[in-house]
């Protein structure tokens, strides 16, 4: 089951976060052989992502999500949703996190 968590991102700032993937016993999941993907969309019904996270996964159950300052600058302020999944070559997909994203407007216009 995915962890539900809201995240807040300052528009025009770099963003990074680590998600710990745990098994049913609460231990870190062995993510060896898995890759990760994540995206932000305007709503759960949207088919086109607003932004795609850069993801990095290690073998001890941690997924690093990141967005560059240029990516967050390109997102209009407001509320969005996000999802993060891990998957392997056998197409075994596990949703590990989802929730709402709030893009906080920047007062600096570049």
C-alpha positions in Angstrom: 0.0 0.0 0.0 1.3 3.4 -0.9 2.2 6.0 1.7 -0.1 9.1 1.4 1.8 12.3 2.0 1.3 15.9 0.9 4.4 17.8 -0.3 5.0 21.5 -0.7 7.4 22.9 -3.3 8.5 26.5 -3.6 8.2 27.6 -7.3 11.6 28.2 -8.8 13.5 26.2 -6.2 15.1 22.8 -6.5 13.2 20.0 -4.7 14.4 16.7 -3.4 12.9 14.1 -1.1 13.6 10.5 0.0 10.9 7.9 0.2 11.5 4.8 2.3 9.9 1.7 0.7 9.0 -0.8 3.4 7.6 -4.3 3.3 4.6 -5.7 5.2 6.8 -6.2 8.3 7.9 -2.6 8.3 11.4 -3.4 7.1 13.1 -1.7 4.2 12.1 -3.4 1.0 15.0 -4.9 -1.1 14.7 -2.8 -4.3 17.4 -4.6 -6.1 16.4 -5.0 -9.8 13.7 -2.2 -9.5 13.5 1.2 -11.1 11.4 4.1 -10.0 9.2 6.6 -11.7 7.1 9.5 -10.5 5.1 12.3 -11.8 2.9 15.3 -10.9 -0.4 15.8 -12.6 -3.2 18.4 -12.4 -5.7 15.8 -11.1 -6.0 12.1 -10.8 -7.9 12.0 -14.1 -5.2 13.9 -16.0 -3.4 11.8 -18.6 -0.6 14.3 -19.3 2.0 14.9 -16.5 2.7 18.4 -15.4 6.2 17.4 -14.3 8.2 14.2 -14.1 10.4 13.6 -11.1 14.0 12.5 -11.6 14.3 9.3 -9.6 17.1 7.4 -8.2 16.7 4.1 -6.3 19.1 2.2 -4.1 19.0 -1.5 -3.0 18.0 -0.8 0.5 14.6 0.6 -0.1 15.1 4.3 -0.6 13.9 6.3 -3.6 15.2 9.8 -4.2 12.9 12.2 -6.0 14.0 15.5 -7.4 13.0 18.4 -9.5 15.3 21.1 -10.8 14.6 24.8 -10.2 13.8 25.2 -13.9 11.1 22.4 -13.6 9.4 24.0 -10.6 9.6 27.4 -12.2 7.6 26.1 -15.1 4.7 24.8 -12.9 2.0 27.3 -12.2 1.2 27.8 -8.5 -1.6 25.7 -7.2 -2.6 22.2 -6.1 -1.7 19.0 -8.0 -1.4 15.3 -7.3 1.6 13.0 -7.5 2.4 9.3 -7.6 5.6 7.4 -7.3 6.0 3.7 -8.3 8.8 1.2 -8.4 8.8 -1.5 -11.1 11.0 -4.3 -12.4 11.7 -6.0 -15.7 8.8 -8.5 -15.1 6.4 -5.5 -14.9 5.8 -6.0 -11.2 4.6 -2.5 -10.2 4.3 -1.2 -6.7 2.9 2.3 -5.9 5.0 3.5 -3.0 3.7 7.1 -2.5 1.0 9.4 -3.6 -0.7 12.6 -2.4 -1.2 16.2 -3.1 1.5 18.7 -4.2 1.2 22.4 -3.5 3.3 24.7 -5.6 3.9 27.8 -3.6 4.2 30.9 -5.8 7.5 32.8 -6.0 7.5 36.5 -5.4 10.6 36.8 -7.6 10.0 37.1 -11.3 12.8 35.8 -13.5 
